[in-house]
């Protein structure tokens, strides 16, 4: 059964309000909390040029919004920032101190799928060594999080995430070097007491959001700038929330996307970050005062239900429901319709210094390769589909099967993938290991060239991307980065074979 927003369809009855609106956290005065910088992961830089570090996942007791909460983290929320340099070889020892299986994904880094293996399973008490070289030219902002199929949504939502910063020669450009740099990890939460609120059936359809919006785990912090130019590295680490970012009275100057630098700053009035996406922006503070970084309303096509009770559903979502027959007939009591746009939210307040003197904008940043589209080895089509009622999600009509190879590509070739969103919801499409360039969205070419690993598809969008399969062979995945959709099937297996 397909649900569209126009054809509101009778569904399971639901007193959905309570499931969609999390607990209220009163008494939080706006702008009273200082902006915290995530701590750095300690590194051992050996004379050989090798960098050693260790990271562990564990249950953590922290405070968010002044309340004690129990999360799963890599040692802090967000996890410690892994700050590396281009060309370094890294030996990262990861240990699972959770009571459940997990693994670690180096999201966006061009690293062999044998190292960054999305199908790896690391049992409780076990460790795994991640040894990789940080590619030249990859200066930018990446992140790490679990990728254990079926559990990504719950593990990420619970706090297992951290930023990876790669420094390179481009950072020495004076207009960047002298900017004041900060990391912004955007993440929402819903708690039930001191624990993460249980996933509801609607969470498995829409992706789980929460009413508590945090920047580096603090609600509406205040950043007191010392300099006139800020460089913000922004990560959307939320499971499903989109951030349509705008800063009062100031444009954002985009300098880097998921895959590193663009060629020159791009002036933006607003910047949409889908789950999994990153961006780096410069902000030029030209006047004293306080300015709010806001998330403007955005409609991602999420659904809600109206009417009766939720009798049929359970905390495992609706995946266990039969696809037809009596159960579903009984379930058809209620209405489903679009939730509409999100509310305008203040994420952060930036206080400019008195008489700020911003730096000029850099005139050129990096060269972004122009791919030779006369040499395309294959053009493929990927249709995103859904069966909302069952919270089942598809690519080309099939749910994820780790035992099935969906795409075989050859190393050293360039492919064009046409991504088509046939659902009523936005889906951010993410490819591991191999960065791509967006060629067009609905036939319109992109205004600037950039490397990406995640690209958003609105309802009915047709997005063409070009992927050079370079350096590595192996088996990896592509999937929706609303991680509930990934857990519920919207993922495929890519195998890159030797030339
Ligand atoms: Cu999705």
Boltz pocket constraint, residues with backbone or C-beta under 6 A from the ligand:
constraints:
  - pocket:
      binder: B
      contacts: [[A, 426], [A, 427], [A, 428], [A, 480], [A, 481], [A, 482], [A, 485], [A, 486], [A, 490]]
      max_distance: 6.0
